[in-house]
Amino acid sequence: MRTAFNLVDTIHQRNPWRHEIDYYGICVVVHSLLHGRYLEVVQEGGRWEPKTTLKRYWQTHLWSALIDTLLNVPKATHRVDLAALRRPFEDHLEETSHRTPTLKDLLREQETLFSSL
């Protein structure tokens, strides 16, 4: 088991690489926003995965699919369809939008609050 995702090895071994650094960067940003700390990964069964697990109420099916896809691109020449990764998130937001106040409602509430000060 390796304990770190290391593109530097790939670069120094002169293996082809193109978009992996960008995909890894997306994973780092997502992980930092969710967990509040830098992404650390391990290799389990030939697949890279984050050391930190997702909380069960974080719609794990969405985040796991995104992170797994971006960390485990099969070939350097393979491009990930980012629009296809985004669609499930959009679908989820549309399905659950009735449960959350709209942005206009929140802004109206905030305006009312500040005008009463």
C-alpha angles and dihedrals in degrees: 000000000000117000103207138043103235122186088171089073090053092049095046092047087054091237114157116265132165120149101013093096091054093048091048089049091055089051091050092052093046092047092047092051093048100040105022093233141079120283118257118185138193131197113241121177092346094308129103117233136167118265090223118072124223121250111252094238092057096086089258094189089066099043095041092053092048095047095042092050094048096044095047107047105165099221137010088242093052115101119206116230098236092183089059089051091050096050098074089053091051091047091051092050091050092048093050100036091100089064096056130060116254122251090249091055091050092048091048090051091048091049091051091049094050095044090057093057 
